[in-house]
């Protein structure tokens, strides 16, 4: 059959539109379906992210090669552990000791730390390897409060941090440790610090590269000199100010 000439009206013999295939209802169904999927995605996204974080953390915890640290997750963090495996600590068996050059050594349970005044801050997290997670909330006890409670003795110059992974360590000068933006953190991203993120308690040193924020914190020892930590022994800077150390020029996190 030949096509109608240009300008001709509709062919009266041509079939009319199928009422069940009119464009508007189909479009409405499609839009509603897309909106439903979008809403479901918004609801599921936090759950999926937490599942991904937990899964990657569990794998990294048993990965002595460190290769899982190259994998990003939905939160932007990488998982690093320098130990072959790290035991989990519950609220019942967690302990944090404060000792060394102090008048009043102390041992804190998780509940005891929670009972102390809490400080919340939101800062970018910057790793010395390059990745950055913006506007990450941390909440916990100011390290200076624990030092004041212990009574730092004259002659003290630094703090050494040890961790219940049995391997990692870190350090700060006494002046650095007394900064208001250095926390013994109990919460991260507005929920308790997970095991994969170094919980139940970790150090958080806001203005320094993230390797200074020791995970799985178990010991705070006041010393007469700075003792380089795990990564410093391998060449990282002891004073790890973001953008002013380790040969990097990242924007400050404070």
C-alpha positions as CSV (number, residue, x, y, z in Angstrom):
1,X,0.0,0.0,0.0
2,X,1.3,3.5,-0.9
3,X,1.7,6.1,1.8
4,X,-0.8,9.0,1.8
5,X,0.4,12.1,0.1
6,X,1.9,14.9,2.2
7,X,-0.8,17.0,3.8
8,X,-3.5,14.3,3.6
9,X,-5.7,13.7,6.6
10,X,-5.9,10.4,8.5
11,X,-6.9,7.3,6.7
12,X,-10.5,6.6,7.8
13,X,-9.8,2.9,7.2
14,X,-6.8,2.8,9.6
15,X,-7.5,1.2,13.0
16,X,-8.0,3.6,16.0
17,X,-5.7,3.6,19.1
18,X,-6.0,0.7,21.5
19,X,-7.6,2.0,24.6
20,X,-5.2,-0.2,26.7
21,X,-2.1,1.3,25.2
22,X,-2.9,5.0,25.5
23,X,0.3,6.8,26.4
24,X,-0.7,8.6,29.6
25,X,-1.6,5.6,31.7
26,X,1.5,3.7,30.6
27,X,3.6,6.8,31.4
28,X,2.0,7.1,34.8
29,X,2.6,3.4,35.7
30,X,6.3,3.8,34.6
31,X,6.8,6.9,36.7
32,X,5.2,5.4,39.7
33,X,7.3,2.3,39.3
34,X,10.5,4.4,39.1
35,X,9.5,6.4,42.1
36,X,8.8,3.3,44.0
37,X,12.2,1.8,43.1
38,X,13.9,5.1,44.0
39,X,12.2,5.3,47.4
40,X,13.1,1.7,48.1
41,X,16.7,2.4,47.1
42,X,16.8,5.4,49.6
43,X,15.5,3.2,52.3
44,X,17.8,0.3,51.6
45,X,20.9,2.4,50.9
46,X,22.0,2.8,54.6
47,X,21.4,-0.9,55.3
48,X,23.3,-1.9,52.2
49,X,26.2,0.4,53.0
50,X,26.4,-0.9,56.6
51,X,26.3,-4.5,55.2
52,X,29.1,-3.7,52.8
53,X,31.2,-2.0,55.5
54,X,30.7,-4.9,57.8
55,X,31.5,-7.5,55.2
56,X,34.7,-5.7,54.0
57,X,35.7,-5.2,57.6
58,X,35.4,-8.8,58.4
59,X,37.4,-9.8,55.3
60,X,40.1,-7.2,56.0
61,X,40.3,-8.4,59.6
62,X,41.6,-11.8,58.3
63,X,43.7,-10.4,55.5
64,X,47.4,-10.2,56.4
65,X,48.3,-9.0,52.9
66,X,46.4,-5.7,53.3
67,X,45.1,-5.9,49.8
68,X,41.5,-5.4,51.0
69,X,42.6,-2.0,52.1
70,X,42.6,-1.1,48.4
71,X,38.8,-1.7,48.2
72,X,36.5,1.3,48.8
73,X,33.1,0.9,50.4
74,X,30.0,3.0,50.4
75,X,31.3,5.2,53.2
76,X,34.5,6.0,51.5
77,X,36.8,4.4,54.1
78,X,39.4,1.7,53.5
79,X,40.1,-1.0,56.1
80,X,43.7,-1.4,57.3
81,X,45.0,-3.8,60.0
82,X,48.7,-4.5,60.6
83,X,47.8,-7.7,62.5
84,X,46.7,-11.0,61.0
85,X,43.6,-10.9,63.1
86,X,42.1,-8.7,65.8
87,X,40.0,-10.0,68.7
88,X,36.6,-8.4,69.3
89,X,35.9,-6.7,72.6
90,X,32.4,-6.5,74.0
91,X,31.2,-3.8,76.5
92,X,31.6,-6.4,79.2
93,X,35.3,-7.2,78.6
94,X,36.7,-3.9,77.2
95,X,39.2,-2.1,79.3
96,X,41.2,1.1,78.8
97,X,44.2,1.7,81.0
98,X,45.8,5.1,81.8
99,X,49.2,5.0,83.4
100,X,52.8,5.9,83.2
101,X,53.9,9.2,84.6
102,X,50.7,9.9,86.4
103,X,49.6,10.2,90.0
104,X,46.4,8.3,89.7
105,X,46.5,5.4,87.2
106,X,43.1,4.2,86.2
107,X,41.3,1.5,84.3
108,X,38.0,2.4,82.5
109,X,35.3,0.1,81.3
110,X,33.2,1.1,78.3
111,X,30.3,2.1,80.6
112,X,32.6,4.3,82.7
113,X,33.8,6.1,79.5
114,X,30.2,6.6,78.4
115,X,29.4,8.2,81.8
116,X,32.0,11.0,81.2
117,X,31.1,14.2,79.4
118,X,31.0,13.6,75.7
119,X,32.2,15.9,72.9
120,X,30.9,15.7,69.3
121,X,32.8,17.1,66.3
122,X,32.4,16.8,62.6
123,X,35.6,16.9,60.5
124,X,36.9,15.5,57.2
125,X,39.0,12.4,57.6
126,X,42.2,12.4,55.5
127,X,44.3,9.3,55.0
128,X,48.0,9.7,54.1
129,X,47.4,7.4,51.1
130,X,45.1,10.0,49.5
131,X,41.5,9.1,50.2
132,X,39.3,11.5,52.1
133,X,35.9,11.1,53.8
134,X,34.2,14.5,54.3
135,X,32.2,15.6,57.3
136,X,32.6,12.5,59.5
137,X,31.0,12.8,63.0
138,X,33.0,11.5,65.9
139,X,32.0,11.6,69.6
140,X,33.8,10.7,72.8
141,X,35.8,11.8,75.8
142,X,38.4,14.5,75.3
143,X,41.8,12.9,75.9
144,X,42.8,15.9,78.0
145,X,40.0,15.1,80.5
146,X,41.5,11.6,81.1
147,X,44.9,13.1,81.5
148,X,43.7,15.7,84.0
149,X,41.9,12.9,85.9
150,X,45.1,10.9,86.1
151,X,47.3,13.8,87.2
152,X,50.2,14.1,84.8
153,X,53.5,14.3,86.6
154,X,56.2,17.0,86.0
155,X,58.7,15.8,83.4
156,X,56.0,14.2,81.2
157,X,56.5,15.1,77.6
158,X,54.4,12.6,75.5
159,X,51.7,10.0,75.3
160,X,52.1,6.5,73.9
161,X,49.0,4.6,72.7
162,X,48.7,0.8,72.5
163,X,46.0,-1.3,71.0
164,X,44.5,-4.7,71.7
165,X,45.4,-6.0,68.2
166,X,48.7,-6.6,69.9
167,X,50.7,-4.8,67.2
168,X,49.8,-1.2,66.6
169,X,51.0,1.8,68.5
170,X,51.0,5.6,68.2
171,X,52.2,8.7,70.0
172,X,51.5,12.3,70.5
173,X,53.4,15.1,72.4
174,X,51.7,16.1,75.6
175,X,50.7,19.5,74.0
176,X,49.2,17.7,71.0
177,X,47.3,15.3,73.3
178,X,45.7,18.2,75.2
179,X,44.2,19.7,72.1
180,X,40.4,20.1,72.3
181,X,40.1,18.2,68.9
182,X,41.7,15.0,70.2
183,X,39.1,12.4,71.4
184,X,39.0,8.9,72.9
185,X,36.1,8.2,70.5
186,X,33.1,5.9,71.4
187,X,31.0,6.9,68.4
188,X,31.7,7.4,64.7
189,X,29.2,8.4,62.0
190,X,26.6,8.8,64.8
191,X,26.7,5.2,65.9
192,X,29.0,3.2,68.2
193,X,32.4,2.6,66.7
194,X,32.3,-0.8,65.0
195,X,35.0,-3.4,65.4
196,X,36.0,-2.8,61.8
197,X,36.5,0.9,62.5
198,X,38.5,0.2,65.6
199,X,35.8,-0.2,68.2
200,X,34.6,-0.2,70.7
201,X,37.0,2.6,71.5
202,X,39.5,4.3,69.2
203,X,41.6,7.4,69.2
204,X,40.6,10.4,67.0
205,X,43.2,13.1,66.2
206,X,41.2,15.5,64.0
207,X,43.9,17.7,62.5
208,X,46.3,14.8,61.7
209,X,46.4,12.1,59.1
210,X,44.2,9.2,60.0
211,X,47.1,6.8,60.9
212,X,47.5,8.8,64.1
213,X,43.9,7.9,65.1
214,X,44.8,4.5,66.5
215,X,42.1,1.8,66.3
216,X,41.3,-0.8,69.0
217,X,42.7,1.5,71.7
218,X,43.6,-0.2,75.0
219,X,46.4,1.7,76.6
220,X,47.3,5.4,77.3
221,X,50.8,5.7,78.8
222,X,52.3,9.1,79.8
223,X,56.0,9.1,78.9
224,X,59.1,11.3,79.2
225,X,59.7,11.4,75.4
226,X,58.0,10.7,72.1
227,X,58.2,7.1,71.1
228,X,57.5,6.6,67.3
229,X,54.5,4.5,66.5
230,X,54.1,1.6,64.1
231,X,54.0,3.6,60.9
232,X,56.6,6.1,62.1
233,X,59.0,3.3,62.5
234,X,58.4,2.5,58.8
235,X,59.1,6.1,57.7
236,X,55.9,8.1,58.2
237,X,56.2,11.5,60.0
238,X,55.8,11.6,63.7
239,X,54.1,14.9,63.5
240,X,51.4,14.2,61.0
241,X,49.5,17.4,60.4
242,X,47.3,17.2,57.4
243,X,48.8,19.1,54.5
244,X,52.0,19.9,56.4
245,X,53.7,16.5,56.6
246,X,54.6,13.3,54.8
247,X,55.3,15.4,51.6
248,X,51.6,16.0,51.0
249,X,49.6,19.2,50.5
250,X,46.1,18.1,51.3
251,X,43.6,20.7,52.6
252,X,43.5,20.8,56.4
253,X,40.7,18.9,58.1
254,X,40.0,21.6,60.7
